[in-house]
Amino acid sequence: MDRTCGSCGKRIEGEGIAFCPYCGAKLAAESTPEPRNEEAEKWVSKALAAASYPERKKILLKGLEACPGSREIEWELLFIGESEKKKMWSKGIDFSIIKSWILEIYRTPEEFSTEKKEQMHALLFDAPELARTMNRFEHPEEKQQEYLQRLCREYVELFLEGSNLVMGNIFGLRIERNKEKKLAVPVAQMIARIRADEKLLPEQREQLWKAMYQAYGARTGGKMVYLDELINN
């Protein structure tokens, strides 16, 4: 039976495997596979191949018209935000179309108003479409954990690995050496702020910081030494 690792997203073949061979994360218990909607999956594949998030959203919405109520398409829409054309963030660039951007409140909290932070908190755990979509799957709690892990993984990839300030560059070329060391500092800071966030329930704080921890591991090939040193000191 093939499964997908909720931490790194890799496809895993075989039965009786308890830990992901790629990133080491513990795998969810095997269960009877849920029914597939092949037409909806085609729309999802087409959307994921799109060059931009606005284009991806257009494709998914068209797919939802063709496959009304598709949970596969609704799931992918969870990772796309709402563009705020009149409210520009991060020095004039609007990243709100990328759902994982909401995690920026734990990296640069000083850039957001109290009202904006509350809105972003709501999008993270309390959005109506989130609960509705999760409840359409056989194991909604596992899907929520998968949602948080993917959200954190996409944030690390796009906004940390994609940042010259984090990764550094020489003559405009990104430096990929010591990625685990460069990513450890901002991820450790974010984990500390998540753990201290009283706006979240205790179980939400734990779910989110562990998802961020696993996202770091997925993007660094499981090299956790630098991050462990920072969060344990």
N, C-alpha and C positions, 0 to 999 in steps of 0.2 A: 504494500500500500504506500503510495507516494504522499508525502506531507510537505508543507511549507513552514520553514522556521519563522516564528513570529518576531524574532529578534533581527536576523539578517536578511530574511526574505528569500533565502536559497531553497531550492527544491531538493527534498531528501527522499531517496529511494530505499526501500527495504522495510522490514517489520522488526519490532522489538528494540528500536533505537530510542534511548532515553535522552541523549544529549546531541545537539547539533554538531556534526563533524567539522563544520566550517568556523563557527564562532564560539562553540562550547555551551551555548544557552540550553537550559532544560526545556525539553519539548513537551507540549501538551499531550495528555493521554490520547491514544488512538481511539477513534470512534467511527461509527458508520458514516461513510461519506454522504454529504447532503446533496440533493438533486441539483444538477447543473442546467443552466439556461445557455445553450450554445450560441444563440443569436445575441444575447446580451453580452456574452464574453467577447464576441467579435467587436462589438461597439467599444467595450472597455479596452481591448487591445489597440484599436484604432486611436482611441483617445490618448492612451499612454505613449503612443508614437508621435503625438503632436509636438510641435516645436515650442509652444508656449502654453501657459496655464489658461489664458482666456480662450484659446482655440480648443484646448482640452475640454473646458467646460461646455462650449458650444456643442461639441461632438457628443458628450455624455447626455446633455439635455435632449438632443435629437434621438439618441438611443433610448431615452426614457419614453419618448413619444412612440417609438416603434415597439418598445417592450414595457408597457405600463406596469408600474409596481415592481420592476426588477430590483431585487435586493443587491445584485452584483453591481449595478450601475449606481444605485443609491449609496453603496459602500464607497465607491470611488469618489463620489461627490462630497463625501465627508472631508476629503483632503484638499478641497478647493474652497477658498474663502470668497468674500464679497469685496470687489474693488471699490475703494473709496476715492472717487475722482477728485472730490473737493477737499479731502483730508489727506494730505501727503505726509508720509513718514520717512524717517531716515534720510534727511538731507534732500528732500524733494523726490525721492523714488517711492512709488506706492507698491509695497509688497503684500498688501492685504489680500490679494487674489490667491496667495499661497497660504494655505491654512496653517502650516507649521510656523509661520511668522508670529503667531500669537505667543509662542514661547520666548520671544524677544523681551517680554516683560520680566524675565528672570535673568536676562543678560544686561540690559540697559534700562532698569526700572525708572531711572530719573528722567527718561525721555517721554514718559507717558503720564497723563493726568490721572487722578484717582478714578474719574468716571470712565476713562478709556481702559484702565486696568480691570475694572469691574466687568466691562463689556467683553474683554478678552478672556477673563476667567469663565464667564458664562459660555463662551464659545468652546472652551476647553472641555468642560464636563457637563454642562446643563442645557446645551442646545436641544430644542425639541426633536430635530431631525436625527440627532445622535441616539437618543433613547429609542426612537421609533425604528431606526435601522437595526440597532443591536438586537432588539426584541424579535426581529424576523429570523434570527439565526438560532440554531438548536442550543448553542452554548453562549448566551449573550455576555456573560462575565469574561469568558475567554476572548471574545471578539473585542470587548472594550480594552483588554490588555494589549491585544494585537494592534488596535487603533492607536493607543498611546505609544507603543514601541515604534510603529511606523512614523508617527508624527515626529517623535524625537530623532529618529534616524534621518528623516528628510531634513530636519532643521540642522543637524550636525553637518550633513553633506552640503546643503545649499548655503547656509549662512555662517558656518564656521570654516569648513574646508574651502568654501568659495570666497573667503575674505582674505585679502592681502595683508590686512592688519594682524590676522591670526597666523597665517601661514608664511608670510614674508615673500619677497620676490627680489630677483636681481635682473636689472635691465628688462623689467616687465615680464619675466618668466617666473612662474610659480615654483617655489622650492618645496618638494615633496618629502625631503629627508626629515627624519625625526617627527613624523606626523603625530605620533602618539604623545610626544612631549608637548608639542605646540597646542594640541587640542585639549590637553589635560587641564590647563589653567582656566579657560572659559567654562569648560564643562563642570569643573569642581566648584566654581563660583555659582553657576546656575543651580547645581545640586544643593548647595548651602542655602540659597534663597528659597528653593522649593521646600526644603525641610522646615524653614522658618515661616512659611506662608500660612498665617492663621485664617486666611480667607478660604482655604481648602480644608476639607475634613481630614482627620488623621490618616484614614485609609487612602484618600486621594493623594495626599502628600507622598505616602509610601509608594503607591503605584507609579506616580509620575517620576520621582527621583530614581527609582529602580529602572524605569523605562529609559531615562536619560543615560544611566550607567551602562545599560545593555547596548544602547545606541552607540556610545563611544566604543565599546568592545567590538561591535559589528563593523565599525568604520576603521578600526586599527588592527583588525585581525586577531582580536583577543588579547592584545598587549595592554595589560591593566596596571602595570607597576607604577607609572607616574601618577595616574589618577588615584590609585589606592593610597599612595603616599600623601597626596594633598587632602583627600577627604577624611583621612584617619588621623591627621595631625591638627 
